[in-house]
């Protein structure tokens, strides 16, 4: 959880760091985690698509491939949103 300026208006150190990690860095870590979750889900659905395709279940394979593509798209959206945030160079 991030510490906001409203809760600690005079303490910039607490605003900038939580547990020794800057808030900006924590946000980047969280974006990596969110992206990884979507990449893992995409991989799972791709593997399911392969299993269905090998079993001759074309419709199930297509549905899983579509789910994989959706998760890949979401992972890229998370990564894009992280890149759009202004960076503070210290």
N, C-alpha and C positions, 0 to 999 in steps of 0.2 A: 504494500500500500504506500502511496506517495504522500509525503507531508506537504501541505499547502501553506502558502503565506498567510492565509486567513487564520489558521490555527496557531501559527507561530510568527506573528508579524515582524518581530525584531530579530529573528534568529536565521540569518541567511545560510549558515552552515547546515542547519537541519533541512532547509529548503533544497539545498544543492545535493545533499547526500543522505542516504538511508542505508544503514549497515555498510558504510564505506564505499558504496557504489553511487555514482551520480545519478540523478533522476533521468537525465538524457540517456545514460548508458542503460538504466533499467528499462526504459521504454524500448530501446533497440533490442535488448535481450527478449523482452516480451513479444516484440514483432517477430523475431527469429523463431520463438517458440510457437507462435500462432501459425506462421508459415510452415514450420516443420510438421505440425499436426495435419495440415491440409495435404502436404506432400505424402505423408504416411498413409492417409486415407486414399489418396489417388493411387498409390502403389498397391494397396490392398484391393481396390476395385479393378485395377489392371490385371492383377493375378487371378481374380475371380473371372474376369472376362476370358482369360486364357483357358481356365478350367472348363468354362461353359462352351467355348469354341471347340475345344478338343472333344467334348462330349456331344457335339453336334447341336447344342442349344444356341442357335444364332441369335434369337430374340433376347435371351438372358445375357449373352455376351455383349450385345449392343447396348443394353441398359447399363451394364457395369462399365462399359467403356465411356458412356455418356456421364455417369457419376464421377469417373476418374477425371474426365475433362473438366467438369465443374469444380472439383477440388483443386485441380491444377490452376484454373483461372482464379479461384479465391486466394490461393497461395501467392500468386503474382500480384493480386490487388493489395494484399497485406504488404508485400515488399515495396510496391509503388508508393503506398501511403507513407511508409517509413522514409522513403527518399524525398518526399515532398516537404517533410518537416524541416524548418530552418535549423541549421546546425550552429552551435555556439563553439567557436574555436577558442581555446584558452591558451 
